[in-house]
């Protein structure tokens, strides 16, 4: 019984998702650096990649962070973001 409880808790505590944000207005490498820095400051973000060519930010973070938190972070850089997708990442056993 304890094993099942621990397994459930591990799944809940370490659940992650991939969030893809389309960022409009980025036109140079400094733009991507600013967006990356702002998103890195969001609590729960594990990793992220911001690319100029695709104008996307791909974030891996704990599940449950609201869209508004990400979009507000992007907005602090002077750019607008739109959530393109959210995908749950399964824990590997």
C-alpha positions in Angstrom: 0.0 0.0 0.0 2.8 2.4 0.8 4.4 1.7 -2.6 1.2 2.7 -4.4 1.0 5.9 -2.4 4.6 6.8 -3.1 4.1 6.1 -6.8 1.0 8.3 -7.0 2.7 11.1 -5.1 5.8 10.9 -7.3 3.6 11.2 -10.4 1.7 14.2 -8.9 4.8 16.0 -7.6 6.9 15.5 -10.8 4.2 15.9 -13.5 5.5 18.1 -16.3 4.2 19.5 -19.5 5.6 21.1 -22.6 4.1 24.5 -23.5 4.7 26.1 -26.9 4.2 29.9 -27.1 4.2 31.8 -30.4 5.9 35.1 -29.8 5.3 38.0 -32.2 7.7 40.8 -32.8 11.0 39.1 -32.2 13.5 40.2 -34.8 17.0 39.7 -33.4 19.0 37.4 -31.1 18.7 40.0 -28.3 14.9 39.6 -28.5 15.1 35.8 -27.9 17.5 36.4 -25.0 15.0 38.8 -23.3 12.1 36.4 -23.8 14.2 33.5 -22.5 15.3 35.4 -19.4 11.7 36.5 -18.6 10.4 32.9 -18.9 13.2 31.4 -16.9 12.0 33.5 -14.0 8.6 31.8 -14.0 8.5 29.5 -11.0 8.3 25.8 -12.1 10.1 26.2 -15.5 12.6 23.4 -15.8 14.0 24.2 -19.3 13.2 26.3 -22.3 14.3 27.1 -25.8 13.4 30.3 -27.7 14.1 30.4 -31.4 14.1 33.4 -33.7 13.4 31.6 -36.9 10.2 29.9 -35.7 9.3 32.8 -33.2 8.5 30.1 -30.6 9.3 29.5 -27.0 9.2 25.8 -26.0 9.0 25.3 -22.3 9.2 22.3 -20.1 7.7 23.0 -16.7 5.7 21.5 -13.9 2.1 21.0 -14.7 -0.5 23.5 -13.6 1.1 26.9 -14.4 -1.6 29.1 -15.8 -1.3 30.5 -19.4 -1.5 34.0 -18.0 1.7 33.5 -16.0 3.7 32.6 -19.2 2.0 35.3 -21.3 2.6 38.0 -18.6 6.3 37.1 -18.5 6.5 37.4 -22.3 4.6 40.7 -22.1 7.3 42.2 -19.8 9.7 42.1 -22.7 7.4 44.1 -24.9 6.3 41.2 -27.1 3.0 39.4 -27.3 2.6 35.7 -26.9 -0.1 33.1 -27.8 -0.2 29.6 -26.3 0.0 27.2 -29.3 -0.1 23.9 -27.3 0.2 22.2 -24.0 1.3 18.6 -23.8 1.6 16.5 -20.7 4.9 14.7 -20.4 4.7 11.2 -19.0 7.1 10.3 -16.2 9.6 7.6 -17.3 9.9 4.6 -14.9 
